[in-house]
Amino acid sequence: MHEITNISKARRDALAERLSSIARLSVGLSHELNNVLGAINSNVGIMHHHLPEDSPLLQNLDHITHASNHALELTHILKIYTQRKTANHQFSNLPGLLAPLIKTFADTLPGHIRLRDESSNANHDVIVCPAMFEQAVTGILQNAVDALGGKAGEIHIATSNDCSHVAPEEGLFYGMLPTERATMLEIRDTGEGIEPTVLEHILEPCFSTRIRGRGLGLTPAVGLVFHFNAAIQILSAPARGTAMRLLLQTAE
């Protein structure tokens, strides 16, 4: 595999600098969050010990524990983004990874958005960290919902083991293009599309054109690309929707 990018050197350097800045912030943030979450879990344990077995509050404590453990997993991912912690490489079945994500996503979709799911087309193992993959795909799906706004439209999820048609010079391409045995996940929306001047910034940490921009943006996808010799390609044009592709290594 070899590195291919159609992002200018100046833009790549700016992206690297911003990623470095957010990495330094993440180190301190992860440490502080671990302290807070440790205190929460300790107190939950004490309350759990003192409550009777039939207390209705036990279910609330279970919810707190679940949320706290999820937050701990997020701090683990932040450490991976800082490159101070090695990502956990696993051979994971792609449809198996996607199925629970898509179910959760479908359950929260508003009625005006149609979901077309063809994610079982490529039934192969890919080399990823499941937690990082979940964050990356969740971010891309949320972008698709935001692109549709309040208008009727469709989000199409598909996978493929044939990446011969992928042209790195098209759209925005960043990362490592596997020379063989690549698996592609594509999430396409029929939304408003992305202006070229916006597209060149879209991989920057926490970038958003929306007043109420959410979370890490596509940073999890960039982290996935970096740690797993993968690639991301974004094809978009105003009024023509957007397709975001993750090109992943297929396990031998």
Summary of the structure (lengths in Angstrom):
residues: 252
radius of gyration: 19.6
end to end distance: 14.3
largest distance: 63.7
contacts: 762
relative contact order: 0.16
helix: 45%
strand: 21%
